[in-house]
């Protein structure tokens, strides 16, 4: 598995393509295809991703056996006290292969390198498998967040938080 920082237009296009594949398959049953299509166009189009990168987000592509299997997006808050996992996604074929765990470990390492004490993300309340996975990975549910994202849609999420020790596990 290789994790590569997204910098080129081709890499941005690859992220947008992965987003369409993963979100359509995974989220349509949870939030409906209309909201998935809106969110992809608004937040995960090539233009939206490029804009996020220009605004301080860092995207990474995950490759395994020559194929893209997932992606990660991180953004540090302004005062450097938390790092948000904005996106962490693995293709259906890649799930169960340890890629999500390795991406999470990577994000935790970024926290340690930058001396950021906490990692957080939001996850849809009805995405029960992911909520359970984050809990197993040491995240705590910090409460509900409902965000209006436009066009009559809301994100109905939990905020999940994890304190990051200054040393890698086992060190």
Residue pairs with C-beta under 8 A, 6 or more apart in sequence:
1 62
1 63
1 64
1 69
1 99
1 102
2 62
2 63
2 64
3 60
3 61
3 62
3 72
3 102
3 103
3 106
4 11
4 60
4 61
4 62
4 63
5 58
5 59
5 60
6 12
6 14
6 15
6 49
6 53
6 58
6 59
6 60
6 61
6 71
9 46
9 50
11 59
11 61
12 46
12 49
12 50
12 53
12 59
13 46
14 61
14 68
15 44
15 49
15 59
15 61
15 71
16 44
16 45
16 46
16 49
17 68
18 61
18 68
18 70
18 71
18 89
18 91
19 40
19 44
19 71
19 87
19 89
20 40
20 44
21 91
22 70
22 89
22 90
22 91
22 92
23 36
23 39
23 40
23 44
23 89
24 33
24 36
24 40
25 92
26 89
26 92
27 35
27 36
27 39
27 124
27 127
28 36
30 124
30 126
30 127
31 124
31 126
35 153
38 149
38 150
38 151
38 153
39 149
39 153
41 48
42 48
42 149
42 150
44 87
49 59
52 59
52 73
52 75
52 86
53 59
56 75
56 76
57 73
57 74
57 75
57 86
58 73
58 74
58 75
59 71
59 72
59 73
59 87
60 71
60 72
60 73
60 74
60 103
60 106
61 68
61 70
61 71
62 68
62 69
62 70
62 71
62 72
62 90
62 94
62 99
62 102
62 103
63 69
64 94
64 97
64 99
68 91
69 90
69 91
69 93
69 94
69 97
69 99
70 88
70 89
70 90
70 91
70 94
70 99
70 100
70 103
71 87
71 88
71 89
72 85
72 87
72 88
72 89
72 103
72 106
72 107
73 85
73 86
73 87
73 88
74 83
74 84
74 85
74 86
74 107
74 110
75 83
75 84
75 86
76 82
76 83
76 84
76 114
76 116
77 83
77 84
80 114
80 115
80 116
81 116
81 117
81 118
82 116
82 117
82 118
82 119
82 120
83 107
83 110
83 111
83 114
83 116
83 118
83 119
83 120
84 119
84 120
84 121
85 104
85 107
85 119
85 120
85 121
86 121
88 100
88 103
88 104
88 107
88 121
90 97
90 99
90 100
90 103
100 133
101 137
104 137
107 119
108 119
108 162
108 164
108 168
109 168
110 116
111 117
111 118
111 119
111 164
112 164
112 165
112 166
112 167
112 168
115 166
116 164
117 163
117 164
118 161
118 162
118 163
118 164
119 139
119 161
119 162
119 164
120 142
120 159
120 160
120 161
120 162
121 134
121 139
121 159
121 160
122 145
122 155
122 157
122 158
122 159
122 160
123 130
123 131
123 134
123 157
123 158
123 160
124 130
124 155
124 156
124 157
125 131
125 144
125 156
125 157
125 158
126 156
131 141
131 158
131 160
134 160
135 141
135 160
137 162
138 162
139 160
139 161
139 162
140 160
140 161
140 162
141 158
141 159
141 160
142 158
142 159
142 160
142 161
143 158
143 159
144 156
144 157
144 158
144 159
145 155
145 157
145 158
145 159
146 154
146 155
146 156
146 157
147 154
147 155
147 157
148 154
149 155
